[in-house]
Amino acid sequence: MDDEQIILDVTLEILTFLGHEVMFAKDGSAAIDLYKREKSAGVPFDVVILDLSIHEGMGGKEVIQCLKEFDPAVKAIVSSGYTNDPVIMDYAGYGFSGKLSKPYKIDEMKSILEQLLKK
């Protein structure tokens, strides 16, 4: 989930290169709806990446709370360019399984995904 098209485009390129299937949402409400729809259809997401700050709408901090209520086993990565944000610094305390700093680096994204997909 991200509200910036350039971030979505880059993420698509990286994740596709790494061999993953990708779906996007531009805001929190759309991300929650998409997650619930796919899980209910029997094709749940392995991992979600949530931008911490969405200009108009729910950001990652609010979205993870809703997703955890629906699916306590959700694996979510918080993403931000603000590395000093309290949510980034204590991502596990906010319900996230990992963190990614912007701009994304392929090796960092690969590493966190490998860690989370092994669990």
Backbone hydrogen bonds, N-H to C=O, Kabsch-Sander energy under -0.5 kcal/mol:
donor,donor_aa,acceptor,acceptor_aa,energy
2,D,25,A,-1.9
5,Q,3,D,-0.6
8,L,4,E,-2.0
9,D,5,Q,-2.7
10,V,6,I,-2.4
11,T,7,I,-2.7
12,L,8,L,-2.4
13,E,9,D,-2.1
14,I,10,V,-2.6
15,L,11,T,-3.0
16,T,12,L,-2.5
17,F,13,E,-2.2
18,L,14,I,-2.0
19,G,16,T,-1.5
20,H,15,L,-2.9
28,G,58,M,-0.9
31,A,27,D,-2.1
32,I,28,G,-2.6
33,D,29,S,-2.4
34,L,30,A,-2.5
35,Y,31,A,-2.5
36,K,32,I,-2.6
37,R,33,D,-2.5
38,E,34,L,-2.5
39,K,35,Y,-2.4
40,S,36,K,-2.5
41,A,37,R,-1.5
42,G,39,K,-1.5
43,V,38,E,-2.6
48,V,75,K,-2.2
50,L,48,V,-0.5
50,L,77,I,-3.2
51,D,1,M,-1.7
51,D,49,I,-0.5
52,L,79,S,-3.1
54,I,52,L,-0.6
60,G,51,D,-1.9
61,K,52,L,-0.6
62,E,59,G,-0.6
63,V,59,G,-2.3
64,I,60,G,-2.6
65,Q,61,K,-0.8
66,C,62,E,-1.5
67,L,63,V,-2.7
68,K,64,I,-2.6
69,E,65,Q,-1.6
70,F,66,C,-1.8
71,D,67,L,-3.5
74,V,71,D,-2.3
76,A,74,V,-0.6
77,I,48,V,-3.1
78,V,98,G,-2.3
79,S,50,L,-2.6
80,S,100,L,-1.7
83,T,81,G,-1.0
85,D,82,Y,-1.4
89,M,85,D,-2.4
90,D,86,P,-1.8
91,Y,88,I,-0.9
93,G,90,D,-0.7
94,Y,90,D,-0.8
94,Y,91,Y,-1.0
95,G,92,A,-1.6
96,F,91,Y,-2.3
97,S,76,A,-3.4
98,G,76,A,-1.1
100,L,78,V,-2.4
102,K,80,S,-2.1
109,M,105,K,-2.5
110,K,106,I,-2.8
111,S,107,D,-2.2
112,I,108,E,-2.3
113,L,109,M,-2.2
114,E,110,K,-2.4
115,Q,111,S,-2.2
116,L,112,I,-2.3
117,L,113,L,-2.5
118,K,114,E,-1.2
119,K,115,Q,-0.8
